[in-house]
């Protein structure tokens, strides 16, 4: 009887423990369900946030396989759904693009530091700012790299326009002094390396002060513009033509080192005669000119070349005044 009583008590105890464990299990299940729903909700919110961004965002592992991609990048790559998952980067990109990405991503995997780089895509000739950032495990090990690719094509276009504007004289459309120095600096280096000389025409408008004083600065600007047009007509688009001062112009006729110096000047003077014969203004336009020479055997700086041209131009101007 005592044994039977003991058995019943034991069964009741086990039943209570079972029910308690079952309650705890149900509680854990309920909590897990809430956690899963929260994670799913969080993932959906994260996906929604990432997809709303106008930049391409994707994730690659150490084997350079796609782990994640936002909608923007899926559209750009032409993927439908999540067919990209586990696919290698090289499968959808040229060897050149693949090698470039591996080189940059390796820096992140190796150092743990973020990398930022501007890259021009061969796919559509657009410019992108790449930001590569490490993704770490709980123990700090880098398991993947997140790549954010921002389209900066419009910015690069504006940058190029600003660069061009900073090199161009607003009034005449010729290169300004900065543009001249930028181009000629490289040209002199090439001339020295190839051991080929360079001719430079240095010209100054005669009686510019008189034109401004008598006819006004508007006519003075017109005279500058006309000279610029005459120079453009006489020289090729590949030649360097610049306005380096108020009424000072320089021309470096590329590839004409074999030309006779007198022919270069005569051709320009003939164009001035034709222009003045048409009597477009109440005044005539003339130039005093000097031809400077860059000798690769005795190289000089751009400033020294300009001084040489200025001195020769001044001698020409002085000789013209003596004749008058």
Buried (B, 14 or more C-beta within 10 A) or exposed (E): EEEEEEEEEEEEEEEEEEEEEEEEEEEEEEEEEEEEEEEEEEEEEEEEEBEEEEBBBBBBBEEBBBBBBBBBBBEBBEBEEEEBEEBEBBEBBEEEBBEBBBEBBBBBBEEEEEBEEEBEBEEEEBBBBBBBBBBEEEEEEBBBBBBBBBBBBEEBEEEEEEEEEEBBBEEBEBBBBBBBBBBBEEBBEEBBEEEEEBBBBBBBBBBBEEBBEEBEEEBBBBBBBBBBBBBBEBBEEEBBBBBBEEBBBBBBBBEBEEEEEEEBBEEBEEBBEEBBEEEEBEBBBBBBBBBBBBEBEEEBEBEEBBBBBBEBBBEBBEEEEEEE
